[in-house]
Amino acid sequence: MNPVSLQVHLREIGVPPQRGRTSAIRQLVLQVPAPVIAKALGCHVNGHVVVPRGGQ
C-alpha cells in the first residue's frame, strides 16, 4: 500500500485524509516532549528561531 492508494481508500469510506493527518500530528505533539518539538520546528531553548541559510 502506498500513500496515494491509502488516500483513495480513506476517501471511499468517507474519511478526509487531511483531517486525519492534522489529528495525527496534533496527537503526536501532545505526546512528545516540548524540547523535541522545538528542535523539530527549528526553535532553540533561548527562544530564537533557527532558519537555514537561504530562508528555507
N, C-alpha and C positions, 0 to 999 in steps of 0.2 A: 504494500500500500504506500502511496506517495501523497504529498500534501494536496495535490490537485484532486486526486480521487477521493481523499478524505473530505475535502471541501464539498465535492459533489454529493457525497453520501449524507453529510450533515444537512445540506440544503434540502435534499429529498425528504428527510424526516422532519423538516421544519425548524432546524436549529441554525440560526445565523452564525456563521463562523467568527465574525468579528466580535460579537458579543461574548462568545465562548473564550476567545483569545484574551479579551480585556479582563474577564473574570479570572482566568488562569494567572495572568500577570499580577492582578491585584492580590490574589491569594498567596502567590509566591512572595510578594513584597511584605505581606503580613507575617510570613514565617521566617524570613531571612533576617539576620541581624543588621541593624542600621549601618554599621561600617561597611558591610559587604555591598549593600545597595548604593551607598555613597560612592564607593570605589567604582562600581559598575557605571554610575552616572557621571563619573569624572570629577566628583567633589572631593575636596581634601578636608581633613579634620579641622583646619584653621578657617574653614568657610569659603575658601577660594575655589573657583571652578577651574579645572584644568582643561584647556582647549588645545587640541593638537594643532601643530603648525598647518597653515592653510585654512583654518577655520572649519574643519570638517569633523 
